[in-house]
Amino acid sequence: KVVGTRPVRPDGADKVMGRANFGADLRLPGMLEGRVKRSPHAHARILGIDTTKARALAGVKAIVTAADFPDLEAIAAEIGEGAATLRDIGRNVLARDKALYVGHPVAAVAATSVEIAEAALALIEVNYEVLPHVIDVEAAMADDAPVLHPDMFTKGVSPTPTKASNIAQKIGLSRGDAAAAFADPTQAEVVVQGRYVTAPVHQGYLEPNACVATAGSDGQYTLWVSTQGHFVVRTLCSRLLNIPLSDLRVIAAEIGGGFGAKTTVYLEPLALEMSRQCGRPVRMVMSRAEVFESTGPTSGGITEVKLAAKRDGTITAAEILMKYQAGAFAGSSVNNAGMCALASYEVANISITGYDVVSNRPKCAAYRAPGSPMAAFAVESLLDEMCRELGLDPLAVRLKNAAREGAKASYGPTYNRIGLVETLEATMAHANLKVPLGPNQGRGVASGFWFNHGGETSVSLAIGEDGTVTVSVGTPDIGGSRASLGMMTAETLGIAY
């Protein structure tokens, strides 16, 4: 009765009337404005930071550098669909020994006005030793490339290299014997290969990163933030600032877009620490330029694909080489891409190799199934080229090779009902395929795969004595979950939405 209808969203009126409170909208008594000083260099050793003049400026209440934060161990951190260590997250929030990209934060200021905060930034003196930089993924992999991290030795290689490099990790997936299949003329009646290059595209969310932090005299902290995962933000801030988890409350504001990227921290630890220093609330909001130069885009990279097939379109073997940009710190989406690349198909012989490569760019972040679109772009483009060479229907070839219920995925698990075959069959039967194309029109098809992801949440439901039902959910509303949960609750309890 309720699910499947289109009721008014509970957040709809507030958003269209401008009443909804986003990350930068909160105002608290005595609130300060925070700003960040960023490196103008893509790669530079920080020889010293002098904040004396900035601290003497009237209206400046707090200044932080990396010296105000613990240098954490390189242990894995949960940041939604991305990958990073606590040590790297901390060094991305504030550069410690080196600035690793243009826009890398080196200090932050909280002052009584935006103008004073920006004036204070100009008074902070940073002594740099400018170093050679590299931003291209293959150039970063070269033996003579400038090395970002002298303690980075490629993981996944045996024996472990003794020379530091920008290759953080080598990953591999294999099944069967791809080399033998390519060498067998009965298996490789046709062989196609291609090289596909993708850029590190930013998510481009409408609302810039923003937060308001307050540290109480009782040791309790509260953070209001534009985020897709406030549990993740709480955990990271707790660890980066050595605050007990139970003393930090994180409240997700309305969010003006995220697309996976707002599951880590940038401003939040800075605002909390400066509030702790001066005892006043601190608001921080990035400019659009800051968003683009210092928050994570998706991984760019290079994907080389080779496919072998019989003339009836049966794919017999695949070899894939992936070189993915992680940005300044390890953790590109190459592992996801390797698992997703052939997940839509049953291929007996596969060999997938991937490299996670650091370069002097902002640390990458999740973006709409991180890694999968780039892998699908490469594999699906080459599959179309193969179909053209064989003169076969690209939909029919995808159906012939489609992964089915009970099949073992290219990355390991056995599929339950995934619906790919039904989707392809419905597409092939669709009337739109028979519509004649006009001038400058084309028609394309591609298959893709993603695992989905979930983080922590909580929920409570209370029924009042007047029959009113209140559902409290610990999940940020990213595109309508309040309406969906309200509808499911109304359906289940048999009450009006």
N, C-alpha and C positions, 0 to 999 in steps of 0.2 A: 504493500500500500504506500510505502514511503520511498524505499530504495528504488531508484529508477526515475523518480520525479525530479523536477527542477525547482526546488524552493529557493527563496531569497537567502543568500549567504549571510551568516551572522556578522561577518566583518565587512560586507559589501558597502553598506551605507556610510560607515565611518571612513572608508577609504575614498569613496567618490566625493564625499563632502569635505575631505581634508582634516578630519578629526582624529584619524589613526595616528598613533605615536610610533615613529620609526626611531632608529638608533640615535639620531642627533637631536631629537625633539625634547628630551627631558631637560628640565631646568630645576636645579636645587639651590637652596640658599647658600651664598658664599662660594658658588661654583667657579672654578678656575678653567682657563682654556689651555689645552696642551698642544704642543707642536713638536715636530721631529726634525732634527738636523740630519741630512742625508749625504752620503758620499757623492762627490762629483766625478769620481774615478771608477772605472770598471774593475780595477784590481790594484790595490795599494796597501802597503804595510802601514799600520797606524803606530807612529812613533811616540805620540803623546797627544793628550787632549787637555786643554787649559780652559776651565770654566770660570775663572776668577772674575773677569770683567762681567760676564753674564749674571753671575750671582749678585754682583753689586748693583745691578740695575733695579731701580725702584719698581715694585710690582711683581718681581720674580719670586716665586714661593718655593719652587723645587726644581732640581735638575738631576737627571740620571744619566749614567753611562754604564757600560758593561761591568764596571767595577762594583756596581750596586747589586749585581745578581750573581748567584752561585754558578760556577762553570760545571755543568752536570755531566754525568757519564753518558756514553753513547749507547743507551738502551732504547729499544723500540718504543715508539709512542703511537697511540691510537688517535688518528686524525681523520676519521671518516673513511673515504675511499682512497685517500692518499697514503704515502709512506714517508716516515722520517724518524729520527731519533730525538730524544729530549735535548741532547747536547746541540744538535744542529738547529732545532727550533729556537733554543735560547740564543744561539749565535746569529740566527736570522732576525730575531727581534731586535738585537743590538750587536753590532760587529764588535769583536773582542780584539784579536790581534791583527786582522786584515779586513778591509772592505772588499767584498767579492763581486759587487755589481754596482752600476750607477743607480743611486737611490737607496743603497744599503744604509739603514739607520746607524748612526754613531753616537747620538745623544738625544735627549728629549727635555723639554722645558714646560713647566706649568706656571702661568702668570695670570694676573687679574684681567687681562684683555688679550685678544688675538694679536693686536698691534705690538703690545709689549713682548709677548712670547716670540713673535717673529723678529723683533729687534734683538732679543736675547740670543736667538739662534745665530745671528750675524756676529755676535760678540764671542761666541765659542770658537776657540782657535784649535784647529786639528792639524798636526804635523804629519804629513803623508810622505811615504817613499813610493812613488808611482812604479808599478810593475807591469810587465807585458801581460796582455789579456787575450782571451780567445772566446769566441761566441759560436763558432760553427762546430757542429757535433763531430764531424770527421777530422777537422783540424785539432779539436780537443783530444782526440784519440791518438794523434801522431806522437811518435817517440820524442820529438823535439818541442812539443807543446809546453807552454808555461803551466806548471802544476799548481792547482788551487790549494790542495791540502797535502802537505808533505807526509802526513801519516795515513794516506789513503792507498791501500794495496788491494788490487782487484780480488774480490771474493768470487768463489765459484770456479777458480782456476787451481789446478793441482800440478806441481807444488805452488804454494802461494808466492807470488812475485816478491822479489827483494827490492825492486825499484818502484817508488811511488808513481802513480799515474792518475789521470782523470777518469779512468774507467773504474767505476765503483763496484760493478758486479757484472758477471757473465751468467746468463740463465740459459737453460736448455730444456727442450721437451722433445721426446722421440718415441716412435712406435714403428715396429717392423724394420725394414731395411730400405731406406729411401735411395741410397746410392745404388743398390742392386736393381731396384725397380727402374731407375732412370737408365741404367745400362742395358736393360732387357728390352729388345725391340718389340716383343709381344705385349709388354706392359706400357711402353712409351712410344706408342704409334704417332703421337704428336707431343712435342715439348714446347712450351711457351715460357717466357720469362720477362720480367719488367722491374723497373726501379721507380719508386714513388716517394716524393719528398713532401712533407707537410710542415707547416710553420707552427711555432709556439703561440697559438691564438689565445688571446685573453677572453675571459668569460663575458666581460662587458656588462655586468649587472648595473641596473639603473642607479641604485643607492650605493654611494661609496661606503667604505668601512668606517664604522663609528661606534663609540661606546661612552658611557659615563660610569666612573668608578668612585666609590666612597669607602673610606676606612674609618670605622668607628673607634672611639676611645676605649671601647670594651673589647677590641681585638676582632670584631666582626666586620666582614667586608661584604659589599654588595656591588654587583656589576650589571649594568643594563647594556645590552649589546645586540647589534644586528648579526645574527648567526643562524646557521642551520643545525647547530649541535651544541647546545649550551652545556650539556654534560661533558663533552669533550673540552670546551673552553674552561670549565671549572677545573677539570683534572690537570690540564696543561698549566693554568695559572697557579694552581696549588703547588705543582712541582717546581715551576720556574721561580716562584717567590718563597718557597718553603713555608707556605701557609697551610695549616691543617684543613683538610677537605671540609670538615664540618663547620669551619669558621668562614667559609666563602659561599655566598649565594649568588647564582648567576641567573638573570632574568632575560629571556629572549624577547626583544622588542618585535614589532611588526618588521617584516623584511622586504626590502625592495629589490629582490633578486639575489641569487647566489650561484645556482647551477652547479653545486658541488664545491665551489671554491671557499665558501664561508664556513669551513669546518676546522680551521686552524686559528692561530692567534698572531696578531701583528701589534696593534695598539694596546690591547687589553692589559698585558703585564706592565707596560709603561705607565698607564693611567693608575693602576692599582698601587704601584710602588711610589709614584709621586704623591698620591693621596695619603699613603702611609707616612711619608716624610713630613707633609705639612698639615695633615689633619683636616683637609678641606676636599670637597668633591672635585673631580677633574673630568672634564669632557674633552674628547679627542675625535676629530673628524678628518679623514683624508680628503685632499683635493682630488679631482679627476686625474690630474697628472701623477699624483702620488700613487693612486690605485694602479695606473698602467705601468709605472716604472718600478714598483716595489712590492706588488702582490702577484701571486702565482698565476701564470697562464697555464694552459695545458702543455704537455710535452710536445715539442716538435721533433722531427726526426726523419730518418731514411729507412724505408722498408724495401728489401729486394726479395722478390717472389719467383719461384720456378715451379711449374706444374707439369706433370706428365699425365696423359690420358689415352684411353683407347678411342677409336674413331666413332664409337657410339656415344661418347661423352662421359664414360666412366672415368673418374679421377683415380689414378692408381698411386700417385706419389706427389708429395709437396715438400719443397725446401724453402724456408723463410729465414732471412737475416734481418734483424732489427737493430738500429742504432738510435737510441732515444735520448733526448736532452732532459736532464733533471733540473737544470739551473745550477745555482751555486752550491747546493747540497744534494747528496744522493737521495734517490727516491722518485725516479721517473715512473711512468705508467707502463714500462716495457714488459713487466711480468704479467700484468693484466692483458696486454696486447697479445703476448704469446699464447695465453690460454684462450683468448677470444678468436684469434685469427681463423682457425679452422673448425671452431666449435659447431658451426652450422652443418658440417658435412661429415660423412663417414668415409675416411681415407685410410687405407690399410698401412701406408708407409709415409711417415712424416718425420721431418727433422727441422726443429725451430731453434734458432740461436738468437739471443738478445743481449744488448749491452746497455747498461745504465751509466750515462756519461754526464759528468759535471762540466759546467762552463760558466763564464762570467755573465750570467743572466739571473733574474729573480728566480727563487726556488719555485718549481712548478707546483700546481695544485690540481685537485680534481676538477673535471669539466665533463659533465654529462656522459657517464660510462667511460671513465678515463682509460685511454688506450684503445678501446674497442673501435671507435670511428676511424682512427688512422689505420688500424689493421684491416678493417672491413674495406676501406677505400682501396687499399692495395690489392687484397685478394679478389674482391669483387670486380675491380677494373680488369685484372688479368684474366679472370674467368670469362668476362664478356669478350675479351680479345680472342680467347681460345674458341669460344662459341662461333665467333665470326669466321675464324680460320677453318673450322669444321663444317660451317654452314648449318649449325644446329640452333634450335630455339633456346635462348638463355634461361627461360623459365623451366622448360622441360629438363635441361641439364641440371639445374638446381634441384628439381624434384627427384631426379634419378639418384643424385648423390646425397639427398637430405638426411640429416640425423633424425632418427626415429626413437620412439619410446623403447627402452631396453638397450639402446646402443650405448657404447662406452665413449664418453666424450674424449676429445683429443687431449684434454688435460687431466683425465683420470676417472671422474665419477661416472656412474651409469645414469642415464637420463630417465626421469619419470615422463609423464605426458607433457610435451613441450609445445605441441601445436604447429610446428614448422610445416609439416606435410599438409595439414589442413589449410594453413594460410596460403601456401603455394597453389594448392588445388582451387581454392576460392579465387585467387588472383587470376589463374588461367581461365576460369569460367566467367570472369567479369566482363560485362558488356563494353566497358571502356577500352579494352584491348582491341575491339573491332572498329572503333571510331577512326575514320581516316585522319591522318595528320595533315595539318596545313603547312604553309611556308614557314620555315625557321622553327618548326616544332619537332620535338623528339620524345621518345618514351623510354624510360630506363627502369631497371629493377635491381635490387640488391637485397641480400640477406644479412642480418646482423645478430649479435648475441651479447647479452650482459647478464651478470650474476645477480644484480641488485645488492643492496647493503642495508644493514640496520644497526642502529646504535642503542644506547641505553634510553629507557623512558620509564614512566610510571603513570598510573591512572587511579582515580578514585571516583565513585559514583555515590551521590547522596540523594535521597528522596525526602522532600520536605513534607510537613503535615498537611500542606495544601495540595499535594500531588505534584508539585514542581520538582523536576529532576535536574540536578547539576552534575555535569561530567567535567572533571579536572584532569587534563592530560599533559604530561611532560614531554610533549613533542612540538617543536615549532611548526606553525602552519605555513607550509610551503605550497601554496596554490589550492587551498580549499579543504584541508583535513578537518577543520572545525565543522564545516557543513557535512562532510562525509560521516564523521563520528556521531554528530547529532542525528543524522538520518538513520544510522544503524541502531542507535539507542532507541529512537522512537519506534522503529520497526520491531525490535526485540521486545520492548515493554508494552507495545500496543497503545501508545499515546500519540498525541499530535506533535508534529515536528516543532 
